[in-house]
Structures are given as structure tokens and as C-alpha cells.
Amino acid sequence: MNLLLELPSDDTETVLEEVARFRKLSPEARIRFLSELFQEYQQFLANPSFSDVAAALAEEEELGRKAIKEFVARHSENSDGNAR
């Protein structure tokens, strides 16, 4: 996917250049740019592979929650089965 805006995570100089380029745009061009960026985002979210990844991440997160609850329940009782 070729995005309109690519911001590397660690390259501050590049980010500042992209910001400066955006600020030089006219208000109409800014709106057009943001609209196109939003449309790309919507297409990305609609991508079946994204929804598969999102579902897998949600399932993994739920398994993590379950494991934490079980851990807390297991360790909140002493050897007699009574709560501490």
C-alpha cells in the first residue's frame, strides 16, 4: 500500500519536513489531503487481512486477561483454600 504520508518512527528531521510541507498547503489542499488519507485508512480497515489480524489480537488479549484472572484466583487463596 502506498500511503500519502510516511513518517518514520525515529527520524525527527523527516517528520518536521513532512509537517512543514503540510503547513505550506492551502486550506483546500489540506482538506483534500486529509480526506484522501482518511479514505486510505478506511480501505486499510476494510482489508480482510487487517480484520484477521485484529481478531487474532483481540483473542490473544482475551486469553491474557483470562490467564491473569486465573493467576490472581490461584494465588489469592492459601493452602487451606481460604482467602488470605
N, CA, C and O atoms as a Maestro MAE file, in Angstrom:
{
 s_m_m2io_version
 :::
 2.0.0
}

f_m_ct {
 s_m_title
 :::
 protein
 m_atom[336] {
  # First column is atom index #
  i_m_mmod_type
  r_m_x_coord
  r_m_y_coord
  r_m_z_coord
  i_m_residue_number
  s_m_chain_name
  s_m_pdb_residue_name
  s_m_pdb_atom_name
  i_m_atomic_number
  :::
  1 25 0.852 -1.171 0.000 1 A "MET " " N  " 7
  2 3 0.000 0.000 0.000 1 A "MET " " CA " 6
  3 2 0.898 1.234 0.000 1 A "MET " " C  " 6
  4 15 1.815 1.343 0.815 1 A "MET " " O  " 8
  5 25 0.638 2.137 -0.894 2 A "ASN " " N  " 7
  6 3 1.415 3.361 -0.985 2 A "ASN " " CA " 6
  7 2 0.648 4.485 -0.296 2 A "ASN " " C  " 6
  8 15 -0.325 5.006 -0.841 2 A "ASN " " O  " 8
  9 25 1.087 4.851 0.894 3 A "LEU " " N  " 7
  10 3 0.392 5.879 1.671 3 A "LEU " " CA " 6
  11 2 0.829 7.272 1.231 3 A "LEU " " C  " 6
  12 15 1.930 7.458 0.712 3 A "LEU " " O  " 8
  13 25 -0.035 8.227 1.442 4 A "LEU " " N  " 7
  14 3 0.275 9.611 1.109 4 A "LEU " " CA " 6
  15 2 1.364 10.177 2.007 4 A "LEU " " C  " 6
  16 15 2.164 11.012 1.585 4 A "LEU " " O  " 8
  17 25 1.383 9.725 3.218 5 A "LEU " " N  " 7
  18 3 2.284 10.283 4.223 5 A "LEU " " CA " 6
  19 2 3.000 9.149 4.916 5 A "LEU " " C  " 6
  20 15 2.364 8.239 5.447 5 A "LEU " " O  " 8
  21 25 4.305 9.196 4.915 6 A "GLU " " N  " 7
  22 3 5.084 8.173 5.588 6 A "GLU " " CA " 6
  23 2 5.978 8.845 6.616 6 A "GLU " " C  " 6
  24 15 6.862 9.629 6.270 6 A "GLU " " O  " 8
  25 25 5.743 8.534 7.874 7 A "LEU " " N  " 7
  26 3 6.524 9.126 8.949 7 A "LEU " " CA " 6
  27 2 7.305 8.040 9.669 7 A "LEU " " C  " 6
  28 15 6.724 7.216 10.376 7 A "LEU " " O  " 8
  29 25 8.617 8.037 9.493 8 A "PRO " " N  " 7
  30 3 9.408 7.054 10.231 8 A "PRO " " CA " 6
  31 2 9.362 7.347 11.720 8 A "PRO " " C  " 6
  32 15 9.239 8.501 12.130 8 A "PRO " " O  " 8
  33 25 9.459 6.309 12.521 9 A "SER " " N  " 7
  34 3 9.284 6.477 13.953 9 A "SER " " CA " 6
  35 2 10.428 7.222 14.631 9 A "SER " " C  " 6
  36 15 10.208 7.888 15.642 9 A "SER " " O  " 8
  37 25 11.644 7.127 14.098 10 A "ASP " " N  " 7
  38 3 12.789 7.709 14.797 10 A "ASP " " CA " 6
  39 2 13.433 8.889 14.088 10 A "ASP " " C  " 6
  40 15 14.376 9.474 14.619 10 A "ASP " " O  " 8
  41 25 12.963 9.249 12.929 11 A "ASP " " N  " 7
  42 3 13.618 10.286 12.141 11 A "ASP " " CA " 6
  43 2 12.899 11.629 12.313 11 A "ASP " " C  " 6
  44 15 12.032 11.986 11.515 11 A "ASP " " O  " 8
  45 25 13.263 12.350 13.343 12 A "THR " " N  " 7
  46 3 12.602 13.618 13.679 12 A "THR " " CA " 6
  47 2 12.714 14.625 12.544 12 A "THR " " C  " 6
  48 15 11.767 15.360 12.265 12 A "THR " " O  " 8
  49 25 13.859 14.660 11.896 13 A "GLU " " N  " 7
  50 3 14.066 15.619 10.804 13 A "GLU " " CA " 6
  51 2 13.069 15.389 9.670 13 A "GLU " " C  " 6
  52 15 12.520 16.345 9.121 13 A "GLU " " O  " 8
  53 25 12.837 14.142 9.324 14 A "THR " " N  " 7
  54 3 11.881 13.820 8.267 14 A "THR " " CA " 6
  55 2 10.465 14.194 8.687 14 A "THR " " C  " 6
  56 15 9.697 14.715 7.878 14 A "THR " " O  " 8
  57 25 10.117 13.938 9.925 15 A "VAL " " N  " 7
  58 3 8.788 14.301 10.428 15 A "VAL " " CA " 6
  59 2 8.587 15.806 10.324 15 A "VAL " " C  " 6
  60 15 7.535 16.263 9.878 15 A "VAL " " O  " 8
  61 25 9.590 16.578 10.733 16 A "LEU " " N  " 7
  62 3 9.485 18.038 10.668 16 A "LEU " " CA " 6
  63 2 9.360 18.523 9.226 16 A "LEU " " C  " 6
  64 15 8.648 19.490 8.956 16 A "LEU " " O  " 8
  65 25 10.048 17.858 8.301 17 A "GLU " " N  " 7
  66 3 9.922 18.220 6.882 17 A "GLU " " CA " 6
  67 2 8.509 17.958 6.379 17 A "GLU " " C  " 6
  68 15 7.946 18.770 5.644 17 A "GLU " " O  " 8
  69 25 7.928 16.810 6.782 18 A "GLU " " N  " 7
  70 3 6.562 16.489 6.372 18 A "GLU " " CA " 6
  71 2 5.565 17.495 6.959 18 A "GLU " " C  " 6
  72 15 4.625 17.910 6.282 18 A "GLU " " O  " 8
  73 25 5.772 17.875 8.199 19 A "VAL " " N  " 7
  74 3 4.905 18.867 8.844 19 A "VAL " " CA " 6
  75 2 5.000 20.200 8.109 19 A "VAL " " C  " 6
  76 15 3.981 20.835 7.837 19 A "VAL " " O  " 8
  77 25 6.211 20.622 7.790 20 A "ALA " " N  " 7
  78 3 6.401 21.891 7.074 20 A "ALA " " CA " 6
  79 2 5.725 21.842 5.710 20 A "ALA " " C  " 6
  80 15 5.095 22.812 5.288 20 A "ALA " " O  " 8
  81 25 5.856 20.707 5.020 21 A "ARG " " N  " 7
  82 3 5.223 20.587 3.700 21 A "ARG " " CA " 6
  83 2 3.700 20.664 3.832 21 A "ARG " " C  " 6
  84 15 3.047 21.302 3.006 21 A "ARG " " O  " 8
  85 25 3.127 20.029 4.851 22 A "PHE " " N  " 7
  86 3 1.675 20.082 5.066 22 A "PHE " " CA " 6
  87 2 1.231 21.505 5.375 22 A "PHE " " C  " 6
  88 15 0.205 21.956 4.867 22 A "PHE " " O  " 8
  89 25 1.990 22.213 6.200 23 A "ARG " " N  " 7
  90 3 1.615 23.579 6.577 23 A "ARG " " CA " 6
  91 2 1.669 24.552 5.409 23 A "ARG " " C  " 6
  92 15 1.000 25.585 5.435 23 A "ARG " " O  " 8
  93 25 2.447 24.239 4.394 24 A "LYS " " N  " 7
  94 3 2.539 25.112 3.208 24 A "LYS " " CA " 6
  95 2 1.328 24.948 2.294 24 A "LYS " " C  " 6
  96 15 1.096 25.789 1.424 24 A "LYS " " O  " 8
  97 25 0.555 23.882 2.476 25 A "LEU " " N  " 7
  98 3 -0.612 23.651 1.633 25 A "LEU " " CA " 6
  99 2 -1.704 24.673 1.936 25 A "LEU " " C  " 6
  100 15 -1.811 25.179 3.054 25 A "LEU " " O  " 8
  101 25 -2.507 24.963 0.921 26 A "SER " " N  " 7
  102 3 -3.659 25.839 1.129 26 A "SER " " CA " 6
  103 2 -4.680 25.097 1.990 26 A "SER " " C  " 6
  104 15 -4.616 23.873 2.107 26 A "SER " " O  " 8
  105 25 -5.618 25.824 2.592 27 A "PRO " " N  " 7
  106 3 -6.647 25.139 3.393 27 A "PRO " " CA " 6
  107 2 -7.413 24.080 2.587 27 A "PRO " " C  " 6
  108 15 -7.725 23.007 3.103 27 A "PRO " " O  " 8
  109 25 -7.715 24.394 1.302 28 A "GLU " " N  " 7
  110 3 -8.420 23.427 0.472 28 A "GLU " " CA " 6
  111 2 -7.564 22.190 0.223 28 A "GLU " " C  " 6
  112 15 -8.064 21.066 0.259 28 A "GLU " " O  " 8
  113 25 -6.280 22.399 -0.027 29 A "ALA " " N  " 7
  114 3 -5.373 21.275 -0.268 29 A "ALA " " CA " 6
  115 2 -5.200 20.439 1.000 29 A "ALA " " C  " 6
  116 15 -5.074 19.217 0.923 29 A "ALA " " O  " 8
  117 25 -5.192 21.089 2.167 30 A "ARG " " N  " 7
  118 3 -5.101 20.350 3.427 30 A "ARG " " CA " 6
  119 2 -6.310 19.447 3.617 30 A "ARG " " C  " 6
  120 15 -6.177 18.284 3.998 30 A "ARG " " O  " 8
  121 25 -7.503 20.000 3.344 31 A "ILE " " N  " 7
  122 3 -8.733 19.212 3.477 31 A "ILE " " CA " 6
  123 2 -8.719 18.052 2.499 31 A "ILE " " C  " 6
  124 15 -9.087 16.933 2.857 31 A "ILE " " O  " 8
  125 25 -8.294 18.308 1.261 32 A "ARG " " N  " 7
  126 3 -8.222 17.247 0.263 32 A "ARG " " CA " 6
  127 2 -7.229 16.155 0.701 32 A "ARG " " C  " 6
  128 15 -7.508 14.962 0.585 32 A "ARG " " O  " 8
  129 25 -6.072 16.590 1.201 33 A "PHE " " N  " 7
  130 3 -5.052 15.652 1.672 33 A "PHE " " CA " 6
  131 2 -5.586 14.793 2.811 33 A "PHE " " C  " 6
  132 15 -5.435 13.572 2.797 33 A "PHE " " O  " 8
  133 25 -6.214 15.436 3.799 34 A "LEU " " N  " 7
  134 3 -6.744 14.688 4.945 34 A "LEU " " CA " 6
  135 2 -7.878 13.761 4.536 34 A "LEU " " C  " 6
  136 15 -8.019 12.667 5.083 34 A "LEU " " O  " 8
  137 25 -8.690 14.197 3.573 35 A "SER " " N  " 7
  138 3 -9.777 13.358 3.078 35 A "SER " " CA " 6
  139 2 -9.217 12.105 2.408 35 A "SER " " C  " 6
  140 15 -9.711 11.001 2.640 35 A "SER " " O  " 8
  141 25 -8.182 12.274 1.573 36 A "GLU " " N  " 7
  142 3 -7.554 11.130 0.909 36 A "GLU " " CA " 6
  143 2 -6.900 10.203 1.938 36 A "GLU " " C  " 6
  144 15 -6.963 8.980 1.814 36 A "GLU " " O  " 8
  145 25 -6.282 10.793 2.937 37 A "LEU " " N  " 7
  146 3 -5.645 9.998 3.981 37 A "LEU " " CA " 6
  147 2 -6.696 9.190 4.750 37 A "LEU " " C  " 6
  148 15 -6.477 8.019 5.063 37 A "LEU " " O  " 8
  149 25 -7.829 9.816 5.051 38 A "PHE " " N  " 7
  150 3 -8.919 9.131 5.743 38 A "PHE " " CA " 6
  151 2 -9.475 7.993 4.887 38 A "PHE " " C  " 6
  152 15 -9.770 6.916 5.405 38 A "PHE " " O  " 8
  153 25 -9.621 8.225 3.578 39 A "GLN " " N  " 7
  154 3 -10.111 7.173 2.683 39 A "GLN " " CA " 6
  155 2 -9.152 5.983 2.657 39 A "GLN " " C  " 6
  156 15 -9.589 4.833 2.660 39 A "GLN " " O  " 8
  157 25 -7.851 6.256 2.633 40 A "GLU " " N  " 7
  158 3 -6.866 5.171 2.679 40 A "GLU " " CA " 6
  159 2 -6.978 4.400 3.987 40 A "GLU " " C  " 6
  160 15 -6.876 3.173 4.002 40 A "GLU " " O  " 8
  161 25 -7.185 5.113 5.069 41 A "TYR " " N  " 7
  162 3 -7.339 4.479 6.379 41 A "TYR " " CA " 6
  163 2 -8.562 3.567 6.376 41 A "TYR " " C  " 6
  164 15 -8.501 2.447 6.883 41 A "TYR " " O  " 8
  165 25 -9.666 4.037 5.811 42 A "GLN " " N  " 7
  166 3 -10.881 3.228 5.738 42 A "GLN " " CA " 6
  167 2 -10.649 1.974 4.900 42 A "GLN " " C  " 6
  168 15 -11.126 0.896 5.255 42 A "GLN " " O  " 8
  169 25 -9.925 2.104 3.794 43 A "GLN " " N  " 7
  170 3 -9.611 0.945 2.960 43 A "GLN " " CA " 6
  171 2 -8.731 -0.039 3.722 43 A "GLN " " C  " 6
  172 15 -8.910 -1.252 3.612 43 A "GLN " " O  " 8
  173 25 -7.791 0.478 4.487 44 A "PHE " " N  " 7
  174 3 -6.918 -0.360 5.285 44 A "PHE " " CA " 6
  175 2 -7.736 -1.161 6.297 44 A "PHE " " C  " 6
  176 15 -7.524 -2.362 6.463 44 A "PHE " " O  " 8
  177 25 -8.674 -0.489 6.972 45 A "LEU " " N  " 7
  178 3 -9.503 -1.174 7.961 45 A "LEU " " CA " 6
  179 2 -10.418 -2.218 7.323 45 A "LEU " " C  " 6
  180 15 -10.740 -3.229 7.946 45 A "LEU " " O  " 8
  181 25 -10.837 -1.972 6.080 46 A "ALA " " N  " 7
  182 3 -11.732 -2.895 5.390 46 A "ALA " " CA " 6
  183 2 -10.993 -4.096 4.806 46 A "ALA " " C  " 6
  184 15 -11.626 -5.065 4.386 46 A "ALA " " O  " 8
  185 25 -9.670 -4.045 4.774 47 A "ASN " " N  " 7
  186 3 -8.859 -5.117 4.223 47 A "ASN " " CA " 6
  187 2 -9.074 -6.387 5.041 47 A "ASN " " C  " 6
  188 15 -8.928 -6.363 6.263 47 A "ASN " " O  " 8
  189 25 -9.418 -7.499 4.384 48 A "PRO " " N  " 7
  190 3 -9.668 -8.745 5.130 48 A "PRO " " CA " 6
  191 2 -8.475 -9.193 5.976 48 A "PRO " " C  " 6
  192 15 -8.664 -9.725 7.069 48 A "PRO " " O  " 8
  193 25 -7.275 -8.989 5.495 49 A "SER " " N  " 7
  194 3 -6.123 -9.423 6.285 49 A "SER " " CA " 6
  195 2 -6.007 -8.599 7.563 49 A "SER " " C  " 6
  196 15 -5.556 -9.116 8.585 49 A "SER " " O  " 8
  197 25 -6.410 -7.318 7.527 50 A "PHE " " N  " 7
  198 3 -6.397 -6.496 8.732 50 A "PHE " " CA " 6
  199 2 -7.415 -7.018 9.732 50 A "PHE " " C  " 6
  200 15 -7.126 -7.097 10.926 50 A "PHE " " O  " 8
  201 25 -8.595 -7.374 9.263 51 A "SER " " N  " 7
  202 3 -9.620 -7.857 10.195 51 A "SER " " CA " 6
  203 2 -9.207 -9.193 10.804 51 A "SER " " C  " 6
  204 15 -9.533 -9.468 11.959 51 A "SER " " O  " 8
  205 25 -8.492 -10.028 10.045 52 A "ASP " " N  " 7
  206 3 -7.984 -11.283 10.602 52 A "ASP " " CA " 6
  207 2 -6.973 -11.012 11.703 52 A "ASP " " C  " 6
  208 15 -7.000 -11.648 12.756 52 A "ASP " " O  " 8
  209 25 -6.092 -10.075 11.452 53 A "VAL " " N  " 7
  210 3 -5.077 -9.720 12.454 53 A "VAL " " CA " 6
  211 2 -5.752 -9.122 13.684 53 A "VAL " " C  " 6
  212 15 -5.403 -9.465 14.814 53 A "VAL " " O  " 8
  213 25 -6.710 -8.235 13.468 54 A "ALA " " N  " 7
  214 3 -7.417 -7.612 14.590 54 A "ALA " " CA " 6
  215 2 -8.138 -8.660 15.424 54 A "ALA " " C  " 6
  216 15 -8.132 -8.585 16.653 54 A "ALA " " O  " 8
  217 25 -8.757 -9.635 14.772 55 A "ALA " " N  " 7
  218 3 -9.457 -10.692 15.501 55 A "ALA " " CA " 6
  219 2 -8.471 -11.541 16.301 55 A "ALA " " C  " 6
  220 15 -8.747 -11.909 17.442 55 A "ALA " " O  " 8
  221 25 -7.329 -11.847 15.704 56 A "ALA " " N  " 7
  222 3 -6.323 -12.641 16.407 56 A "ALA " " CA " 6
  223 2 -5.779 -11.880 17.610 56 A "ALA " " C  " 6
  224 15 -5.570 -12.464 18.674 56 A "ALA " " O  " 8
  225 25 -5.549 -10.580 17.445 57 A "LEU " " N  " 7
  226 3 -5.063 -9.768 18.565 57 A "LEU " " CA " 6
  227 2 -6.099 -9.689 19.686 57 A "LEU " " C  " 6
  228 15 -5.748 -9.755 20.864 57 A "LEU " " O  " 8
  229 25 -7.363 -9.551 19.322 58 A "ALA " " N  " 7
  230 3 -8.418 -9.491 20.337 58 A "ALA " " CA " 6
  231 2 -8.508 -10.819 21.080 58 A "ALA " " C  " 6
  232 15 -8.695 -10.837 22.297 58 A "ALA " " O  " 8
  233 25 -8.375 -11.931 20.359 59 A "GLU " " N  " 7
  234 3 -8.408 -13.239 21.001 59 A "GLU " " CA " 6
  235 2 -7.208 -13.416 21.940 59 A "GLU " " C  " 6
  236 15 -7.345 -13.938 23.047 59 A "GLU " " O  " 8
  237 25 -6.042 -12.978 21.485 60 A "GLU " " N  " 7
  238 3 -4.845 -13.072 22.319 60 A "GLU " " CA " 6
  239 2 -4.978 -12.216 23.580 60 A "GLU " " C  " 6
  240 15 -4.559 -12.625 24.663 60 A "GLU " " O  " 8
  241 25 -5.555 -11.045 23.434 61 A "GLU " " N  " 7
  242 3 -5.763 -10.169 24.589 61 A "GLU " " CA " 6
  243 2 -6.731 -10.799 25.586 61 A "GLU " " C  " 6
  244 15 -6.524 -10.717 26.797 61 A "GLU " " O  " 8
  245 25 -7.774 -11.421 25.079 62 A "GLU " " N  " 7
  246 3 -8.742 -12.076 25.957 62 A "GLU " " CA " 6
  247 2 -8.107 -13.265 26.686 62 A "GLU " " C  " 6
  248 15 -8.382 -13.484 27.866 62 A "GLU " " O  " 8
  249 25 -7.270 -14.022 25.998 63 A "LEU " " N  " 7
  250 3 -6.563 -15.126 26.654 63 A "LEU " " CA " 6
  251 2 -5.643 -14.602 27.758 63 A "LEU " " C  " 6
  252 15 -5.516 -15.222 28.813 63 A "LEU " " O  " 8
  253 25 -5.005 -13.459 27.509 64 A "GLY " " N  " 7
  254 3 -4.159 -12.844 28.529 64 A "GLY " " CA " 6
  255 2 -4.957 -12.441 29.748 64 A "GLY " " C  " 6
  256 15 -4.526 -12.667 30.879 64 A "GLY " " O  " 8
  257 25 -6.122 -11.844 29.531 65 A "ARG " " N  " 7
  258 3 -6.992 -11.458 30.652 65 A "ARG " " CA " 6
  259 2 -7.400 -12.673 31.464 65 A "ARG " " C  " 6
  260 15 -7.389 -12.652 32.695 65 A "ARG " " O  " 8
  261 25 -7.762 -13.738 30.748 66 A "LYS " " N  " 7
  262 3 -8.190 -14.967 31.420 66 A "LYS " " CA " 6
  263 2 -7.046 -15.544 32.261 66 A "LYS " " C  " 6
  264 15 -7.259 -15.982 33.392 66 A "LYS " " O  " 8
  265 25 -5.837 -15.541 31.702 67 A "ALA " " N  " 7
  266 3 -4.679 -16.074 32.428 67 A "ALA " " CA " 6
  267 2 -4.400 -15.254 33.684 67 A "ALA " " C  " 6
  268 15 -4.056 -15.815 34.724 67 A "ALA " " O  " 8
  269 25 -4.544 -13.942 33.599 68 A "ILE " " N  " 7
  270 3 -4.321 -13.079 34.768 68 A "ILE " " CA " 6
  271 2 -5.376 -13.360 35.835 68 A "ILE " " C  " 6
  272 15 -5.045 -13.459 37.017 68 A "ILE " " O  " 8
  273 25 -6.644 -13.488 35.433 69 A "LYS " " N  " 7
  274 3 -7.710 -13.780 36.395 69 A "LYS " " CA " 6
  275 2 -7.458 -15.110 37.089 69 A "LYS " " C  " 6
  276 15 -7.623 -15.226 38.303 69 A "LYS " " O  " 8
  277 25 -7.057 -16.114 36.314 70 A "GLU " " N  " 7
  278 3 -6.778 -17.422 36.904 70 A "GLU " " CA " 6
  279 2 -5.589 -17.351 37.858 70 A "GLU " " C  " 6
  280 15 -5.611 -17.971 38.921 70 A "GLU " " O  " 8
  281 25 -4.567 -16.612 37.494 71 A "PHE " " N  " 7
  282 3 -3.389 -16.452 38.340 71 A "PHE " " CA " 6
  283 2 -3.770 -15.789 39.663 71 A "PHE " " C  " 6
  284 15 -3.369 -16.249 40.733 71 A "PHE " " O  " 8
  285 25 -4.542 -14.711 39.583 72 A "VAL " " N  " 7
  286 3 -4.957 -13.996 40.790 72 A "VAL " " CA " 6
  287 2 -5.821 -14.901 41.660 72 A "VAL " " C  " 6
  288 15 -5.648 -14.939 42.878 72 A "VAL " " O  " 8
  289 25 -6.741 -15.624 41.050 73 A "ALA " " N  " 7
  290 3 -7.605 -16.525 41.823 73 A "ALA " " CA " 6
  291 2 -6.784 -17.622 42.486 73 A "ALA " " C  " 6
  292 15 -7.030 -17.963 43.643 73 A "ALA " " O  " 8
  293 25 -5.828 -18.168 41.782 74 A "ARG " " N  " 7
  294 3 -4.998 -19.248 42.309 74 A "ARG " " CA " 6
  295 2 -4.132 -18.779 43.463 74 A "ARG " " C  " 6
  296 15 -3.928 -19.520 44.424 74 A "ARG " " O  " 8
  297 25 -3.622 -17.563 43.381 75 A "HIS " " N  " 7
  298 3 -2.697 -17.061 44.393 75 A "HIS " " CA " 6
  299 2 -3.375 -16.226 45.485 75 A "HIS " " C  " 6
  300 15 -2.714 -15.771 46.419 75 A "HIS " " O  " 8
  301 25 -4.670 -16.028 45.371 76 A "SER " " N  " 7
  302 3 -5.359 -15.283 46.418 76 A "SER " " CA " 6
  303 2 -5.870 -16.202 47.513 76 A "SER " " C  " 6
  304 15 -6.407 -15.728 48.514 76 A "SER " " O  " 8
  305 25 -5.712 -17.516 47.341 77 A "GLU " " N  " 7
  306 3 -6.116 -18.476 48.372 77 A "GLU " " CA " 6
  307 2 -4.862 -19.099 48.989 77 A "GLU " " C  " 6
  308 15 -3.863 -19.305 48.301 77 A "GLU " " O  " 8
  309 25 -4.921 -19.395 50.273 78 A "ASN " " N  " 7
  310 3 -3.794 -20.086 50.900 78 A "ASN " " CA " 6
  311 2 -3.960 -21.589 50.710 78 A "ASN " " C  " 6
  312 15 -4.894 -22.022 50.036 78 A "ASN " " O  " 8
  313 25 -3.098 -22.370 51.276 79 A "SER " " N  " 7
  314 3 -3.124 -23.819 51.064 79 A "SER " " CA " 6
  315 2 -4.394 -24.486 51.593 79 A "SER " " C  " 6
  316 15 -4.718 -25.593 51.163 79 A "SER " " O  " 8
  317 25 -5.132 -23.839 52.525 80 A "ASP " " N  " 7
  318 3 -6.384 -24.402 53.046 80 A "ASP " " CA " 6
  319 2 -7.573 -24.107 52.129 80 A "ASP " " C  " 6
  320 15 -8.686 -24.575 52.365 80 A "ASP " " O  " 8
  321 25 -7.316 -23.327 51.082 81 A "GLY " " N  " 7
  322 3 -8.412 -22.948 50.203 81 A "GLY " " CA " 6
  323 2 -9.129 -21.701 50.686 81 A "GLY " " C  " 6
  324 15 -10.146 -21.318 50.108 81 A "GLY " " O  " 8
  325 25 -8.624 -21.055 51.735 82 A "ASN " " N  " 7
  326 3 -9.239 -19.842 52.278 82 A "ASN " " CA " 6
  327 2 -8.533 -18.619 51.708 82 A "ASN " " C  " 6
  328 15 -7.335 -18.635 51.424 82 A "ASN " " O  " 8
  329 25 -9.305 -17.583 51.555 83 A "ALA " " N  " 7
  330 3 -8.721 -16.334 51.063 83 A "ALA " " CA " 6
  331 2 -7.784 -15.759 52.085 83 A "ALA " " C  " 6
  332 15 -8.001 -15.893 53.290 83 A "ALA " " O  " 8
  333 25 -6.738 -15.118 51.607 84 A "ARG " " N  " 7
  334 3 -5.754 -14.507 52.524 84 A "ARG " " CA " 6
  335 2 -6.204 -13.168 53.009 84 A "ARG " " C  " 6
  336 15 -5.498 -12.523 53.783 84 A "ARG " " O  " 8
  :::
 }
 m_bond[335] {
  # First column is bond index #
  i_m_from
  i_m_to
  i_m_order
  :::
  1 1 2 1
  2 2 3 1
  3 3 4 2
  4 3 5 1
  5 5 6 1
  6 6 7 1
  7 7 8 2
  8 7 9 1
  9 9 10 1
  10 10 11 1
  11 11 12 2
  12 11 13 1
  13 13 14 1
  14 14 15 1
  15 15 16 2
  16 15 17 1
  17 17 18 1
  18 18 19 1
  19 19 20 2
  20 19 21 1
  21 21 22 1
  22 22 23 1
  23 23 24 2
  24 23 25 1
  25 25 26 1
  26 26 27 1
  27 27 28 2
  28 27 29 1
  29 29 30 1
  30 30 31 1
  31 31 32 2
  32 31 33 1
  33 33 34 1
  34 34 35 1
  35 35 36 2
  36 35 37 1
  37 37 38 1
  38 38 39 1
  39 39 40 2
  40 39 41 1
  41 41 42 1
  42 42 43 1
  43 43 44 2
  44 43 45 1
  45 45 46 1
  46 46 47 1
  47 47 48 2
  48 47 49 1
  49 49 50 1
  50 50 51 1
  51 51 52 2
  52 51 53 1
  53 53 54 1
  54 54 55 1
  55 55 56 2
  56 55 57 1
  57 57 58 1
  58 58 59 1
  59 59 60 2
  60 59 61 1
  61 61 62 1
  62 62 63 1
  63 63 64 2
  64 63 65 1
  65 65 66 1
  66 66 67 1
  67 67 68 2
  68 67 69 1
  69 69 70 1
  70 70 71 1
  71 71 72 2
  72 71 73 1
  73 73 74 1
  74 74 75 1
  75 75 76 2
  76 75 77 1
  77 77 78 1
  78 78 79 1
  79 79 80 2
  80 79 81 1
  81 81 82 1
  82 82 83 1
  83 83 84 2
  84 83 85 1
  85 85 86 1
  86 86 87 1
  87 87 88 2
  88 87 89 1
  89 89 90 1
  90 90 91 1
  91 91 92 2
  92 91 93 1
  93 93 94 1
  94 94 95 1
  95 95 96 2
  96 95 97 1
  97 97 98 1
  98 98 99 1
  99 99 100 2
  100 99 101 1
  101 101 102 1
  102 102 103 1
  103 103 104 2
  104 103 105 1
  105 105 106 1
  106 106 107 1
  107 107 108 2
  108 107 109 1
  109 109 110 1
  110 110 111 1
  111 111 112 2
  112 111 113 1
  113 113 114 1
  114 114 115 1
  115 115 116 2
  116 115 117 1
  117 117 118 1
  118 118 119 1
  119 119 120 2
  120 119 121 1
  121 121 122 1
  122 122 123 1
  123 123 124 2
  124 123 125 1
  125 125 126 1
  126 126 127 1
  127 127 128 2
  128 127 129 1
  129 129 130 1
  130 130 131 1
  131 131 132 2
  132 131 133 1
  133 133 134 1
  134 134 135 1
  135 135 136 2
  136 135 137 1
  137 137 138 1
  138 138 139 1
  139 139 140 2
  140 139 141 1
  141 141 142 1
  142 142 143 1
  143 143 144 2
  144 143 145 1
  145 145 146 1
  146 146 147 1
  147 147 148 2
  148 147 149 1
  149 149 150 1
  150 150 151 1
  151 151 152 2
  152 151 153 1
  153 153 154 1
  154 154 155 1
  155 155 156 2
  156 155 157 1
  157 157 158 1
  158 158 159 1
  159 159 160 2
  160 159 161 1
  161 161 162 1
  162 162 163 1
  163 163 164 2
  164 163 165 1
  165 165 166 1
  166 166 167 1
  167 167 168 2
  168 167 169 1
  169 169 170 1
  170 170 171 1
  171 171 172 2
  172 171 173 1
  173 173 174 1
  174 174 175 1
  175 175 176 2
  176 175 177 1
  177 177 178 1
  178 178 179 1
  179 179 180 2
  180 179 181 1
  181 181 182 1
  182 182 183 1
  183 183 184 2
  184 183 185 1
  185 185 186 1
  186 186 187 1
  187 187 188 2
  188 187 189 1
  189 189 190 1
  190 190 191 1
  191 191 192 2
  192 191 193 1
  193 193 194 1
  194 194 195 1
  195 195 196 2
  196 195 197 1
  197 197 198 1
  198 198 199 1
  199 199 200 2
  200 199 201 1
  201 201 202 1
  202 202 203 1
  203 203 204 2
  204 203 205 1
  205 205 206 1
  206 206 207 1
  207 207 208 2
  208 207 209 1
  209 209 210 1
  210 210 211 1
  211 211 212 2
  212 211 213 1
  213 213 214 1
  214 214 215 1
  215 215 216 2
  216 215 217 1
  217 217 218 1
  218 218 219 1
  219 219 220 2
  220 219 221 1
  221 221 222 1
  222 222 223 1
  223 223 224 2
  224 223 225 1
  225 225 226 1
  226 226 227 1
  227 227 228 2
  228 227 229 1
  229 229 230 1
  230 230 231 1
  231 231 232 2
  232 231 233 1
  233 233 234 1
  234 234 235 1
  235 235 236 2
  236 235 237 1
  237 237 238 1
  238 238 239 1
  239 239 240 2
  240 239 241 1
  241 241 242 1
  242 242 243 1
  243 243 244 2
  244 243 245 1
  245 245 246 1
  246 246 247 1
  247 247 248 2
  248 247 249 1
  249 249 250 1
  250 250 251 1
  251 251 252 2
  252 251 253 1
  253 253 254 1
  254 254 255 1
  255 255 256 2
  256 255 257 1
  257 257 258 1
  258 258 259 1
  259 259 260 2
  260 259 261 1
  261 261 262 1
  262 262 263 1
  263 263 264 2
  264 263 265 1
  265 265 266 1
  266 266 267 1
  267 267 268 2
  268 267 269 1
  269 269 270 1
  270 270 271 1
  271 271 272 2
  272 271 273 1
  273 273 274 1
  274 274 275 1
  275 275 276 2
  276 275 277 1
  277 277 278 1
  278 278 279 1
  279 279 280 2
  280 279 281 1
  281 281 282 1
  282 282 283 1
  283 283 284 2
  284 283 285 1
  285 285 286 1
  286 286 287 1
  287 287 288 2
  288 287 289 1
  289 289 290 1
  290 290 291 1
  291 291 292 2
  292 291 293 1
  293 293 294 1
  294 294 295 1
  295 295 296 2
  296 295 297 1
  297 297 298 1
  298 298 299 1
  299 299 300 2
  300 299 301 1
  301 301 302 1
  302 302 303 1
  303 303 304 2
  304 303 305 1
  305 305 306 1
  306 306 307 1
  307 307 308 2
  308 307 309 1
  309 309 310 1
  310 310 311 1
  311 311 312 2
  312 311 313 1
  313 313 314 1
  314 314 315 1
  315 315 316 2
  316 315 317 1
  317 317 318 1
  318 318 319 1
  319 319 320 2
  320 319 321 1
  321 321 322 1
  322 322 323 1
  323 323 324 2
  324 323 325 1
  325 325 326 1
  326 326 327 1
  327 327 328 2
  328 327 329 1
  329 329 330 1
  330 330 331 1
  331 331 332 2
  332 331 333 1
  333 333 334 1
  334 334 335 1
  335 335 336 2
  :::
 }
}
